[in-house]
Amino acid sequence: MYDYLIVGAGLFGSVFARQATDAGKKVLVIDKRPNIAGNVYTEDIEKIHVHKYGAHIFHTNNKEVWEYVTKFAEFNRFTNSPVANYKGELYSLPFNMYTFNKMWNVITPQEAAAKIEEQRKEAGITEPQNLEEQAISLVGKDIYEKLIKGYTEKQWGRDCKDLPSFIIKRLPVRLTFDNNYFNALYQGIPVGGYTKMVANMLDGIEVRLNTDYLENKDELDKLAEKVVYTGAIDAYFDYKLGALEYRSVRFDTEVLDTPNFQGNAAVNYTDRETPWTRIIEHKWFEFGKDDEGNDIPKTVISREYSSEWKVGDEPYYPVNDEKNGKLYQEYKKLAEDEKNVIFGGRLGEYKYYDMDAVIASALGLCEKELG
């Protein structure tokens, strides 16, 4: 009946569905959730587009990807400039001259660089062996202790000494007053929310929600020539080689009867004692305005709690350490033997993908598959 059965209505599946349909193929998209858009799903609460599965800020230097997504949505000019809260002290992120001034009372880039160098030398780290040593060698002990250690240990559920150094290799450190976190050429939030953007991608395409592929695999496989599977690769094989590790996130979302809770879209809580990693105030992704441009009298906040994933939880990001990397390679070999199944996306490829990279990967597959 169909050329392609696409499992998952997130970004990867939706891009492939759009391109395949435009190439004259007949596709069916299914998703076990009751909504499209996967983890970028936004739901409307009090006229605010709430990022139900965590904050998603689109950013890319890839012109092809930007031109592609802007066919389906207009983007606002939101710039990610998070704030760090360490026991009531507020610091600017990413680490920049505002951060260094608050931390050490330094005024010039030379003074900041000298302070970092002094602390690096004091630590005596030449070859960083773990995340803690890598961080101290990049930004010194003070910033590590206040702004990295607690947050990272909450996020990963592991001591910084037990985490690989590569996780923090690309730590943004700026000796300027630039607090634009991503520094990408193109960034913003889709006007009207991500769900609207994905709905535009899936316009005219058959979608079945509340449909669990793995529970109905035999009958669903019969519907199409090929399957594009964007779920977890280990779940596809019923965890027969063991479960890959993921981190999961729990969101505690509430509506507050105030127009402004924290004055910023994202505030990271970097001390170990605060149980949540950050608080998102969703309205500030769209400058506090509704779709008609009116001020919104209430606000919606989400506290994020990071946790170890277990079967049945929502997997958010893979734990890309050596052990899991080896196990994924074993699953990848099994996947290559599934002749009519294509594995793609964050869970299908067990890869920590940003949104633009997911879209680029899907477009690359389309080129190969659809010509």
Secondary structure, DSSP 8 states (H G I E B T S, - for coil): -EEEEEE--SHHHHHHHHHHHHTT--EEEE-SSSSSSGGG-EEEETTEEEETTS---EEES-HHHHHHHTTT--B-------EEEETTEEEESSB-HHHHHHHH---SHHHHHHHHHHHHHHHT-SS--SHHHHHHHHHHHHHIIIIIHHHHHHHHSS-GGGS-GGGGTT--B-SSS---SS--SEEE-BTT-HHHHHHHHTTT-EEE-S--TGGGHHHHHTTEEEEEE-S-HHHHTTTTT----EEEEEEEEEEESSS-SSSSSEEEE-SSSSSSSEEEEGGGGGTTB-TTS-B-SSEEEEEEEEEE--TTS---EE--SHHHHHHHHHHHHHHHT-TTEEE-HHHHTT----HHHHHHHHHHHHHHHH-
